Amino acid sequence: GSKRVSSPWQRGQSQTSQPCHDCSSPDSGQSLERKLRASGIEPLWANEYRFDRWDANRNSHLMPEFRTVRSWSAHPNGLLLIAGGVGTGKTHIALATAIENVITGMHVRYTEAEGLLGKMKAAMGREDDSADRVYESWGTAPSLLVLDDLGTEQHTEYSRTVLENLLSWRLVRLRPTVVTTNTGLEDYSNRLKSRLHDKGRVTVVKLDGADMRPTQPPVEE
């Protein structure tokens, strides 16, 4: 079956309704769908946000970067930082990385930075969850964490501290992490910037170009 769901790469665009082909098998479909949902991924995205759905003709100038991400996805190691302007395909290849690794059995969590902050703040407000337990649940438990849109969250001292501590926690423990951003991370500390320049642990991919998202036709009045 299928249902209507907004595609993350088309925020503000029309909704799509397509079945997830990988979820259609009666033997493995339900299990995969559960794993995708548990990872924060809508099962229907598994049809659209895949490496083989990348438009090689339209994005030919980005093929070296695409190959770098696909190679990293096959053997996640350290932190993959995907930077670029709005609509350059960051979320597409980040989700493709997440989905491919869910399918292969890895424990994956996908979330936007703003949403993650809300989840962590709520958890830290519960009496039975200390800050260390919350960092453990997000910093260590997921074998692969995909953090989308870092830098677009509301900038406060609290948000910077939480996100920097989380990324540092995962880097020190060598937990594979994907981060996408369309900012230069100027608002973050020099300590985090320095760690993101550690070529032994961090792979940086820059996607240049114009916004490639579908545009809506003008509405006639």
Summary of the structure (lengths in Angstrom):
residues: 221
radius of gyration: 17.6
end to end distance: 35.9
largest distance: 56.6
contacts: 657
relative contact order: 0.16
helix: 43%
strand: 13%
